[in-house]
Amino acid sequence: MKSADLRMIVESAVGDAIVTAKQLIGVNKKLIIFKMTQVHVSKEILGRYMDLEEKGRVMCEYLWIDGTGEGIRSKCRTMESEPKEPKECPVWNYDGSSTYQAEGSNSDMYLNPVAIFKDPFRRGPHKLVLCDVLKYNKKPAESNKRHTCAIVMEQAKDTHPWFGIEQEYTLLDVDGHPYGWPKNGFPGPQGPYYCGVGANKVYGRDIVEAHYRACLYAGVKIAGCNAEVMPAQWEFQVGPCEGIDMGDHLWVGRYLLHRVAEEFGVVVTLDPKPIEGDWNGAGAHCNYSTQAMRDPEGIKVIEVAIERLSKHHVRHIKAYDPKEGKDNERRLTGFHETSSIHDFSAGVANRGASIRIPRQVAEEGCGYLEDRRPSSNCDPYAVTEVIVRTTVLDV
C-alpha cells in the first residue's frame, strides 16, 4: 500500500475507526507513528477521564487579554474549594514576554481576578476567571483597558448606562480559507445568506449552536445570534449589560467562541475585513442608552448625545479598533452597510450612518442609539468607556 493511500485511511479513522495491522505493512514507520497518534486523540477517550471524581477540588481557568489588545489567553490552576466571587481567587502571574506584554529580563505579569463564570467545558464546580493584567509594579498593563473603563463607569453609575454589542465574526478552515467556501472559487454573491436556512446558504451552524449553549451555561448575557450577510460570517449579541459588565461578558463570550470552534477544528477570526472585494466586513455595533434616554421623551437626550459624538469622531475611531483605526479603515469605506471612516453621520434606520437611531425609537420618542463604527476586533472596554466619556461626562 502506498503512503498516500494509508494517509487517507488514517485521516478518515481519526476519532473512532481502527487501522488494521495488515494495512500498515510496508509503510514508513514515522508516518504510522504520527498518524496513529492523531487517531488516539479521541473525544470519546477524553470523556472517560472527564468523568473521574475530583474529590472536592476545583479547576479555575484564568483568562486575560494579551498585548495585541484582541487576543485572549488562559491557563488553569487548582483550588481546594469552589470560589463564589472573584476575590476568593488568588492573584496569579504569568510570563508576559510570551504574550507581547513584557521583556524577558522582567517578564512577570500579575493576574487580578475581576469576574467569575461557570465553565461549560469542565462543568460541575469548575470556573472561568476573567482577570485584569498588572505589570511588575502593580500598575495596569498597556493592553488593560478595563482599569480606566471601570473608573469611568463608576463616575457615571447614576445614569445607568446600558450596552448591547453585536459581535460579528467569520469562520475559517485551519488553512485560513472561509469555512464552507469552494477551495478553488467563491460562493454566489451576497443576498441569500443573511439569516439564511439550508446547507447551501449557511456554514457552521453546529458551532454557533454549541457556542450559544456554552454562553447560557456560563452565565454570559448572550441575547441572540444570526447568520450574517457574507457566507461563513455570523453574529452573536451580548446585552443589555450595565457599565463594566459589557466588556466582561463580551470577552468571556469571545473566549467561549474560540474554545468551541477549537473543538470542531475550525478557526474564528475577528478581522473586520477578512475577505477583500465585494463582501461585507465585520463589526461590533454598540447599542447604548442611559436611563434618561429610556425614559419618556428620551429622544431629546439621544439627540444631545449624538451632537456630542459628532464633535469627537476621530477620538472614537482611534478607540474602536486595536490599531487606532487602521483595521477599521479597511471596513469603513462607505459601502457594504458602513459609513466612511472620515465622516460622521447620523440618521433614522440608516445602516450607512455612523450612528443609527432605530425606527422604533424615533416613533416611540425614547430608547437607544446604535454606534455602527466599532470594529469586530474592538476592545469593548475601550468602546464603552469613550462613549460614556463623550455622552455623559462630556470630557
C-alpha positions as CSV (number, residue, x, y, z in Angstrom):
1,M,0.0,0.0,0.0
2,K,1.2,3.5,-0.9
3,S,1.8,6.1,1.9
4,A,-0.8,8.4,0.3
5,D,-3.4,5.6,0.4
6,L,-2.7,4.9,4.1
7,R,-2.8,8.6,4.8
8,M,-6.4,8.7,3.5
9,I,-7.3,5.7,5.6
10,V,-5.8,7.0,8.8
11,E,-7.1,10.5,8.4
12,S,-10.6,9.1,8.0
13,A,-10.0,7.0,11.0
14,V,-9.3,9.9,13.4
15,G,-11.6,9.6,16.4
16,D,-13.2,6.1,16.3
17,A,-12.1,3.8,13.5
18,I,-9.3,1.3,13.7
19,V,-6.5,0.8,11.1
20,T,-5.6,-2.8,10.8
21,A,-2.0,-4.2,11.0
22,K,-2.3,-5.6,7.5
23,Q,-3.0,-2.1,6.1
24,L,0.2,-0.8,7.8
25,I,2.6,-3.3,6.2
26,G,5.3,-1.8,4.1
27,V,4.6,1.8,5.1
28,N,7.1,4.3,6.5
29,K,7.2,3.9,10.3
30,K,7.3,7.7,11.0
31,L,4.1,8.2,9.1
32,I,2.4,5.4,11.0
33,I,3.5,6.8,14.4
34,F,2.5,10.3,13.5
35,K,-0.9,9.4,12.2
36,M,-1.7,6.8,14.8
37,T,-1.0,9.5,17.4
38,Q,-3.7,11.5,15.8
39,V,-6.1,8.6,15.8
40,H,-5.8,8.2,19.5
41,V,-6.7,11.9,20.2
42,S,-10.3,10.9,20.7
43,K,-13.1,12.8,22.4
44,E,-14.6,9.5,23.5
45,I,-11.3,8.6,25.3
46,L,-11.2,12.1,26.8
47,G,-14.7,11.6,28.2
48,R,-13.6,8.7,30.4
49,Y,-11.2,11.0,32.2
50,M,-13.6,13.9,32.4
51,D,-15.9,11.6,34.4
52,L,-13.3,11.0,37.1
53,E,-14.1,12.1,40.6
54,E,-12.4,15.4,41.6
55,K,-12.6,14.9,45.4
56,G,-13.8,18.4,46.1
57,R,-11.0,20.2,44.2
58,V,-11.9,22.8,41.6
59,M,-10.2,23.8,38.3
60,C,-10.2,27.5,37.6
61,E,-9.3,28.7,34.1
62,Y,-7.8,32.2,34.4
63,L,-8.5,34.3,31.3
64,W,-6.7,37.5,30.2
65,I,-6.2,39.8,27.2
66,D,-2.8,39.7,25.7
67,G,-0.6,42.5,24.4
68,T,-2.3,42.7,20.9
69,G,-5.4,44.0,22.6
70,E,-7.6,41.5,20.8
71,G,-6.1,38.0,21.7
72,I,-7.3,36.1,24.8
73,R,-5.1,33.7,26.7
74,S,-5.8,31.3,29.5
75,K,-4.2,28.9,32.0
76,C,-5.6,26.7,34.7
77,R,-4.9,26.3,38.4
78,T,-6.4,24.0,41.1
79,M,-8.3,25.4,44.1
80,E,-9.3,23.5,47.2
81,S,-12.9,24.7,47.2
82,E,-15.3,26.3,44.8
83,P,-15.0,30.1,44.6
84,K,-18.2,32.1,44.6
85,E,-16.7,35.6,44.0
86,P,-13.5,36.8,42.2
87,K,-11.9,37.9,45.4
88,E,-11.9,34.3,46.5
89,C,-9.5,33.5,43.7
90,P,-5.8,34.3,44.4
91,V,-3.8,36.8,42.3
92,W,-1.6,34.8,40.0
93,N,1.2,35.5,37.5
94,Y,2.4,34.6,34.0
95,D,5.2,35.2,31.5
96,G,4.4,38.5,29.8
97,S,7.4,38.1,27.4
98,S,5.4,35.4,25.6
99,T,2.2,37.5,25.3
100,Y,3.7,40.7,23.8
101,Q,3.5,42.4,27.2
102,A,7.0,42.4,28.8
103,E,10.7,42.0,28.2
104,G,12.3,38.7,29.0
105,S,14.5,40.3,31.6
106,N,11.5,41.4,33.6
107,S,8.6,39.3,32.4
108,D,6.3,38.6,35.3
109,M,2.8,39.9,35.0
110,Y,0.0,39.7,37.6
111,L,-3.5,38.3,37.0
112,N,-6.0,40.0,39.2
113,P,-9.4,38.2,39.2
114,V,-12.3,40.5,38.4
115,A,-15.2,38.3,37.2
116,I,-16.2,34.7,37.5
117,F,-18.3,32.4,35.3
118,K,-19.2,28.7,35.2
119,D,-17.0,26.5,33.0
120,P,-19.1,24.8,30.3
121,F,-16.3,22.5,29.2
122,R,-15.4,21.0,32.6
123,R,-18.8,21.7,34.2
124,G,-19.6,20.9,37.8
125,P,-18.0,23.4,40.2
126,H,-15.2,24.5,37.8
127,K,-14.9,28.1,36.9
128,L,-13.7,30.6,34.3
129,V,-11.9,33.5,36.0
130,L,-11.6,36.8,34.0
131,C,-8.6,38.8,35.1
132,D,-7.1,42.3,34.9
133,V,-3.5,42.3,33.9
134,L,-1.0,44.3,36.0
135,K,2.7,44.9,35.3
136,Y,5.6,44.0,37.7
137,N,5.0,47.4,39.5
138,K,1.3,46.5,40.0
139,K,0.2,49.2,37.5
140,P,-2.2,48.3,34.7
141,A,-0.6,46.8,31.6
142,E,-0.9,49.0,28.4
143,S,-3.4,46.5,27.0
144,N,-5.5,46.6,30.2
145,K,-8.4,48.9,29.0
146,R,-10.7,47.6,31.8
147,H,-8.9,49.6,34.5
148,T,-9.9,53.1,33.2
149,C,-13.2,51.8,31.9
150,A,-14.2,50.8,35.5
151,I,-13.3,54.2,36.8
152,V,-15.4,55.9,34.1
153,M,-18.4,53.6,34.7
154,E,-18.2,54.3,38.5
155,Q,-18.3,58.0,37.8
156,A,-21.4,57.6,35.5
157,K,-23.2,54.9,37.5
158,D,-26.1,57.2,38.5
159,T,-27.0,57.5,34.7
160,H,-27.3,53.6,34.5
161,P,-25.5,53.2,31.1
162,W,-26.7,50.1,29.2
163,F,-24.9,48.5,26.4
164,G,-25.5,45.7,23.9
165,I,-22.8,44.7,21.4
166,E,-23.4,42.8,18.2
167,Q,-20.3,40.7,17.7
168,E,-19.7,39.7,14.1
169,Y,-17.1,37.0,13.3
170,T,-16.0,34.8,10.4
171,L,-15.4,31.0,10.5
172,L,-12.3,29.7,8.7
173,D,-10.8,26.4,7.9
174,V,-7.4,25.8,9.5
175,D,-5.8,26.8,6.2
176,G,-7.3,30.3,6.5
177,H,-9.9,29.7,3.8
178,P,-13.5,30.8,4.7
179,Y,-15.3,27.8,6.2
180,G,-17.6,26.1,3.6
181,W,-16.4,28.1,0.7
182,P,-15.3,26.4,-2.5
183,K,-11.5,25.8,-2.4
184,N,-10.9,27.0,-5.9
185,G,-13.5,29.7,-6.2
186,F,-16.2,31.8,-4.5
187,P,-19.7,31.2,-3.4
188,G,-22.6,33.1,-5.1
189,P,-22.9,36.8,-4.5
190,Q,-24.3,38.1,-1.2
191,G,-28.1,38.1,-0.8
192,P,-29.3,34.6,0.3
193,Y,-27.0,34.2,3.3
194,Y,-28.2,36.7,5.9
195,C,-30.4,34.8,8.4
196,G,-30.4,32.0,5.8
197,V,-31.5,28.4,6.2
198,G,-30.1,25.5,4.2
199,A,-26.8,23.8,3.6
200,N,-26.2,25.9,0.5
201,K,-26.7,29.2,2.5
202,V,-25.2,28.8,5.9
203,Y,-21.9,27.1,7.1
204,G,-21.1,26.2,10.6
205,R,-24.4,26.2,12.4
206,D,-23.4,23.4,14.8
207,I,-20.6,25.7,16.1
208,V,-23.0,28.6,16.6
209,E,-25.5,26.4,18.4
210,A,-22.8,24.9,20.7
211,H,-21.4,28.4,21.4
212,Y,-24.9,29.7,22.3
213,R,-25.4,26.9,24.8
214,A,-22.0,27.4,26.3
215,C,-22.7,31.1,26.9
216,L,-26.0,30.3,28.6
217,Y,-24.4,27.7,30.8
218,A,-21.5,30.0,31.7
219,G,-23.8,32.9,32.6
220,V,-22.8,35.2,29.7
221,K,-25.6,37.6,28.9
222,I,-26.0,36.4,25.3
223,A,-29.1,37.9,23.7
224,G,-29.2,36.2,20.3
225,C,-27.4,35.1,17.2
226,N,-27.9,35.0,13.4
227,A,-26.1,34.2,10.2
228,E,-24.7,37.3,8.6
229,V,-24.5,38.8,5.0
230,M,-21.3,37.1,4.0
231,P,-21.3,33.3,3.9
232,A,-19.4,31.8,6.9
233,Q,-19.9,35.0,8.8
234,W,-22.1,35.0,12.0
235,E,-23.1,37.3,14.8
236,F,-23.9,36.9,18.4
237,Q,-25.3,39.7,20.6
238,V,-24.4,40.3,24.2
239,G,-26.5,42.5,26.5
240,P,-28.1,44.5,27.8
241,C,-25.3,44.9,30.3
242,E,-24.8,47.8,32.6
243,G,-21.4,49.6,32.9
244,I,-18.3,47.4,33.2
245,D,-20.3,44.2,32.7
246,M,-20.5,44.8,29.0
247,G,-16.7,44.3,28.5
248,D,-16.6,41.3,30.9
249,H,-19.4,39.4,29.3
250,L,-18.3,40.0,25.7
251,W,-14.7,39.0,26.4
252,V,-15.8,35.7,28.0
253,G,-18.3,35.2,25.1
254,R,-15.3,35.5,22.7
255,Y,-13.3,33.1,24.7
256,L,-16.1,30.5,24.6
257,L,-16.4,31.0,20.8
258,H,-12.7,30.3,20.2
259,R,-12.8,27.3,22.5
260,V,-16.0,25.8,21.0
261,A,-14.6,26.3,17.4
262,E,-11.3,24.7,18.5
263,E,-13.2,21.5,19.4
264,F,-14.7,21.5,15.9
265,G,-11.3,22.1,14.2
266,V,-12.4,25.5,12.9
267,V,-10.8,28.9,13.4
268,V,-12.6,32.1,14.4
269,T,-11.4,35.4,13.1
270,L,-12.5,38.8,14.3
271,D,-10.8,40.6,11.5
272,P,-13.0,43.5,10.3
273,K,-12.4,42.8,6.6
274,P,-11.4,39.1,6.3
275,I,-12.2,38.9,2.6
276,E,-11.3,41.8,0.2
277,G,-13.7,42.7,-2.6
278,D,-17.5,42.8,-2.8
279,W,-18.0,41.2,0.6
280,N,-19.3,42.7,3.9
281,G,-16.8,43.3,6.6
282,A,-17.4,42.5,10.3
283,G,-18.2,45.0,13.0
284,A,-19.3,45.2,16.6
285,H,-22.2,47.6,16.6
286,C,-22.7,49.1,20.0
287,N,-26.2,49.8,21.2
288,Y,-26.2,52.3,24.0
289,S,-28.6,54.2,26.3
290,T,-28.8,55.9,29.7
291,Q,-31.8,55.9,32.0
292,A,-32.7,59.4,30.6
293,M,-32.7,58.1,27.1
294,R,-35.0,55.2,28.0
295,D,-37.5,57.5,29.9
296,P,-40.3,59.3,28.1
297,E,-39.1,61.9,25.6
298,G,-35.6,60.4,25.9
299,I,-35.2,61.1,22.2
300,K,-34.1,64.7,23.2
301,V,-31.3,63.2,25.3
302,I,-30.3,60.9,22.5
303,E,-30.1,63.9,20.1
304,V,-27.8,65.7,22.6
305,A,-25.6,62.6,22.8
306,I,-25.3,62.4,19.0
307,E,-24.3,66.0,18.9
308,R,-21.5,65.4,21.4
309,L,-20.4,62.3,19.5
310,S,-20.2,64.3,16.3
311,K,-17.5,66.5,17.9
312,H,-15.2,63.6,18.8
313,H,-15.4,61.4,15.7
314,V,-11.6,61.0,15.5
315,R,-11.2,60.1,19.2
316,H,-13.8,57.4,18.8
317,I,-12.3,56.0,15.6
318,K,-9.0,55.6,17.4
319,A,-10.7,53.7,20.3
320,Y,-12.8,51.4,18.0
321,D,-10.1,49.0,16.9
322,P,-6.7,47.9,18.4
323,K,-4.7,49.6,15.7
324,E,-6.4,53.0,16.3
325,G,-8.4,53.0,13.1
326,K,-6.0,51.1,10.7
327,D,-8.0,47.9,10.9
328,N,-11.4,49.7,10.6
329,E,-10.1,51.7,7.6
330,R,-10.4,48.5,5.5
331,R,-14.1,48.2,6.6
332,L,-15.5,51.7,7.0
333,T,-15.5,52.6,3.3
334,G,-19.0,53.9,2.9
335,F,-20.0,50.7,1.1
336,H,-21.4,47.4,2.4
337,E,-23.6,48.9,5.1
338,T,-20.9,51.2,6.6
339,S,-20.3,54.9,6.9
340,S,-17.0,56.4,5.8
341,I,-14.3,56.4,8.4
342,H,-13.5,60.0,7.5
343,D,-17.0,61.5,8.1
344,F,-19.5,61.5,10.9
345,S,-23.2,60.9,10.1
346,A,-26.4,60.0,11.9
347,G,-29.9,59.0,10.7
348,V,-33.1,57.1,11.5
349,A,-32.9,53.5,10.3
350,N,-29.8,54.3,8.2
351,R,-27.3,51.5,8.2
352,G,-24.9,53.6,6.2
353,A,-24.6,56.1,9.0
354,S,-22.1,56.4,11.9
355,I,-25.0,56.5,14.4
356,R,-28.3,54.9,13.6
357,I,-31.5,55.7,15.5
358,P,-33.7,52.7,15.2
359,R,-37.1,53.5,13.6
360,Q,-39.0,52.2,16.6
361,V,-37.0,54.6,18.9
362,A,-37.9,57.5,16.6
363,E,-41.6,56.5,16.7
364,E,-41.8,56.0,20.5
365,G,-39.6,59.0,21.3
366,C,-37.3,57.1,23.6
367,G,-34.9,54.2,23.7
368,Y,-31.3,53.9,22.5
369,L,-28.8,54.7,19.7
370,E,-26.6,52.4,17.7
371,D,-23.0,53.3,17.1
372,R,-22.0,51.3,14.0
373,R,-18.4,52.3,13.9
374,P,-16.7,49.8,16.3
375,S,-14.8,47.0,14.5
376,S,-15.3,43.3,15.2
377,N,-11.9,43.1,16.9
378,C,-12.5,46.2,19.1
379,D,-11.9,46.1,22.9
380,P,-15.4,46.6,24.4
381,Y,-13.8,48.3,27.4
382,A,-12.3,51.0,25.2
383,V,-15.6,51.3,23.2
384,T,-17.9,51.7,26.2
385,E,-15.5,53.9,28.1
386,V,-15.2,56.5,25.3
387,I,-18.9,56.5,24.6
388,V,-19.6,57.4,28.3
389,R,-16.8,59.9,28.4
390,T,-18.3,61.7,25.4
391,T,-22.0,61.5,26.1
392,V,-22.3,61.6,29.9
393,L,-19.1,63.0,31.4
394,D,-18.6,65.3,28.4
395,V,-14.8,65.1,28.6
